[in-house]
Amino acid sequence: TRNQPVKAGDVLIELTSSNLENDLQDAKMTYEQMEKDLNTKQQQRGITGVNAPISGKLTYANIDVGATINKSTKIATIGDGSTLTVTLPFFVEDAAQLHKGDAIDITVDGFMITKTGTITAISKDPKSDGKGGKLFDIDIQIKNDNSMDAGMNAMGSATIAGRTVDSQGKAALQYIQVATVLAGTTGSISAMPFKSGVIVRQGDLLASFVNDTLDDDILSAQAAL
């Protein structure tokens, strides 16, 4: 208001600019992203290789020494073959008389011997066998003595009140656990000490990495802040 008395420190006028506020917000977001990128690069500097997270059968991805990698590059998968699983269909009337923990005889294609598995779960959702019958899927675990591997086809049979009932189909054995190993950094692969198909132990070094430009990238990112 004109002619109104004022004292030192009083605000006489306020200027606002939507463009200035937007520019400040954009600058803040850019700075935060630059900080995030710098932290990521610093974390990657400490990654010189990857180790096996579990013990099992190693399968390298389609890569080789010298290949360029980034954080999400798949290096390998490891399948824990100590225990295998399979899901087999049984007639509903037979499955209704089986229980979790019951023994199931497993016959693997190509083998004359029978393995013993244990029921871990029985489905409650019936499915058709295409011939008017109804089936329940039964999940089975089999301890592996190194004579079996994932991908082998198997059938199952159980003894109920003195009679033998068979699964109404085959299914492939699966690893009880599969771990995917990612690079977690950028650079290139300098060494791959194993071959696909071997058994590795938890903690084994699966691949070594090198990045000749990462230190320079970190210095550049620090200078930009």
C-alpha positions in Angstrom: 0.0 0.0 0.0 1.4 3.4 -0.9 2.5 5.8 1.8 2.5 3.0 4.4 5.4 3.2 6.9 8.1 0.4 6.6 11.0 -0.7 8.6 14.3 -2.3 7.7 13.9 -5.9 6.6 10.3 -5.6 5.4 9.5 -7.3 2.1 8.6 -4.7 -0.4 8.0 -6.8 -3.5 7.9 -10.6 -4.4 8.7 -11.9 -7.8 7.7 -15.4 -8.9 8.5 -17.3 -12.0 7.0 -20.6 -12.9 9.8 -21.1 -15.5 12.5 -20.5 -12.8 10.8 -23.0 -10.4 10.7 -25.6 -13.2 14.3 -25.0 -14.1 15.3 -25.4 -10.4 13.4 -28.7 -10.2 14.9 -30.0 -13.4 18.4 -29.1 -12.1 17.8 -30.9 -8.8 16.6 -34.0 -10.6 19.6 -33.9 -13.0 22.0 -33.5 -10.0 20.4 -36.4 -8.2 20.7 -38.6 -11.3 24.4 -37.7 -11.7 25.0 -38.6 -8.0 23.3 -41.9 -8.6 25.3 -42.7 -11.7 28.5 -41.9 -9.8 27.6 -44.2 -6.9 26.8 -46.9 -9.4 30.2 -46.6 -11.1 32.0 -46.6 -7.7 30.2 -49.8 -6.7 31.1 -51.4 -10.1 34.8 -50.6 -9.5 34.8 -53.2 -6.7 33.3 -55.9 -8.9 36.2 -57.8 -10.7 34.3 -61.1 -11.2 31.3 -63.2 -10.2 31.2 -66.3 -8.0 28.8 -69.2 -7.9 25.9 -68.4 -5.5 25.1 -72.1 -5.1 26.6 -75.4 -5.9 25.5 -77.3 -8.9 25.8 -77.9 -12.7 27.2 -74.9 -14.5 25.8 -73.7 -17.9 27.5 -70.6 -19.3 25.5 -68.2 -21.3 26.3 -67.6 -25.0 29.4 -65.5 -24.2 33.2 -66.0 -24.3 36.4 -64.3 -23.1 36.6 -60.8 -24.5 32.9 -60.3 -24.7 31.6 -56.9 -23.6 29.3 -56.9 -20.6 26.9 -54.6 -18.7 25.2 -54.9 -15.4 22.4 -57.1 -16.7 24.5 -59.4 -18.9 23.8 -63.0 -18.1 27.0 -64.9 -17.4 25.7 -68.4 -16.4 23.0 -70.4 -14.7 23.6 -73.1 -12.0 21.2 -75.9 -11.4 21.2 -77.6 -8.0 21.0 -81.3 -9.0 21.2 -82.7 -5.5 17.5 -83.1 -5.5 15.3 -83.2 -8.6 11.6 -82.5 -9.0 8.9 -83.8 -11.4 5.2 -83.2 -11.7 3.2 -86.2 -12.8 -0.5 -86.7 -13.5 -2.5 -89.4 -11.7 -6.2 -90.3 -11.9 -8.2 -88.4 -9.4 -9.4 -91.5 -7.7 -5.8 -92.7 -7.2 -4.5 -89.3 -6.1 -7.2 -89.0 -3.5 -5.7 -92.0 -1.7 -2.1 -90.6 -1.7 -0.7 -88.1 0.7 2.2 -85.7 1.1 5.2 -87.7 2.2 4.1 -90.9 0.5 6.7 -92.8 -1.6 6.5 -92.8 -5.4 8.7 -95.1 -7.6 10.3 -93.1 -10.4 11.3 -94.7 -13.7 13.6 -92.7 -15.9 13.8 -93.1 -19.7 16.9 -95.0 -20.7 17.5 -96.6 -17.3 16.5 -100.0 -16.1 16.6 -99.0 -12.4 13.9 -97.4 -10.3 14.4 -94.4 -8.0 12.2 -93.6 -5.0 10.7 -90.1 -4.7 8.5 -88.4 -2.2 5.3 -86.6 -2.7 5.6 -82.9 -1.8 2.2 -81.6 -3.0 -1.0 -82.8 -4.7 -3.0 -80.5 -6.9 -6.7 -79.8 -6.0 -7.5 -78.7 -9.5 -8.5 -81.6 -11.8 -7.7 -81.6 -15.5 -9.0 -83.8 -18.3 -7.0 -86.7 -19.7 -8.8 -86.2 -23.0 -10.6 -89.5 -22.7 -13.3 -88.7 -20.1 -11.1 -89.2 -17.1 -9.9 -86.6 -14.5 -6.3 -86.2 -13.4 -4.5 -84.5 -10.4 -0.9 -83.3 -10.8 1.4 -84.6 -8.1 4.7 -82.9 -7.3 7.5 -85.3 -6.4 11.1 -84.8 -5.2 13.8 -87.4 -5.8 17.2 -87.4 -4.1 19.9 -87.6 -6.8 22.8 -90.0 -6.7 24.3 -88.3 -9.7 22.8 -90.8 -12.1 20.0 -88.4 -13.2 19.9 -84.9 -14.6 17.3 -82.3 -15.4 15.6 -82.8 -18.7 15.3 -86.6 -18.5 11.8 -87.9 -18.9 10.3 -89.9 -16.0 7.1 -91.8 -15.1 5.9 -92.6 -11.6 4.0 -95.4 -9.9 2.6 -95.9 -6.4 1.3 -98.8 -4.4 -2.2 -98.3 -2.9 -3.8 -101.0 -0.8 -1.6 -103.6 -2.5 -2.2 -102.5 -6.1 0.1 -100.5 -8.3 -1.1 -97.3 -10.0 0.9 -95.5 -12.7 1.1 -91.9 -13.7 -0.8 -91.1 -16.8 2.1 -89.5 -18.6 5.7 -88.6 -18.5 7.4 -85.3 -17.5 10.9 -83.9 -17.5 12.9 -83.9 -14.3 13.8 -80.4 -13.1 16.4 -78.9 -10.8 15.1 -78.1 -7.3 16.8 -74.7 -7.6 18.3 -72.7 -10.5 20.4 -69.6 -9.9 21.0 -67.0 -12.6 24.4 -65.2 -12.5 24.5 -61.6 -13.8 27.7 -59.6 -14.4 26.6 -56.7 -12.2 29.2 -54.3 -13.8 30.4 -53.0 -17.1 33.6 -54.0 -19.0 34.7 -57.2 -20.7 35.3 -60.8 -19.7 39.0 -61.6 -19.1 38.7 -65.2 -17.9 36.2 -68.0 -17.7 37.9 -70.8 -15.7 35.3 -73.6 -16.2 33.4 -75.3 -19.0 29.7 -75.7 -19.3 28.4 -78.9 -17.8 30.9 -79.2 -14.9 29.8 -79.2 -11.3 30.9 -76.1 -9.4 30.8 -75.3 -5.7 29.3 -72.3 -4.0 31.9 -69.5 -4.0 33.8 -70.7 -7.1 34.9 -67.9 -9.4 32.9 -68.2 -12.6 34.3 -65.3 -14.6 36.7 -62.4 -14.2 36.1 -58.9 -15.6 38.2 -55.9 -16.6 37.3 -52.3 -17.4 40.0 -50.0 -18.5 37.8 -46.9 -18.7 35.9 -47.1 -15.4 38.4 -45.1 -13.4 38.3 -42.3 -16.0 34.5 -42.5 -16.0 34.4 -42.0 -12.3 36.7 -39.0 -12.4 34.6 -37.4 -15.2 31.4 -38.0 -13.2 33.0 -36.5 -10.0 34.1 -33.4 -12.0 30.6 -33.0 -13.4 29.1 -32.6 -10.0 
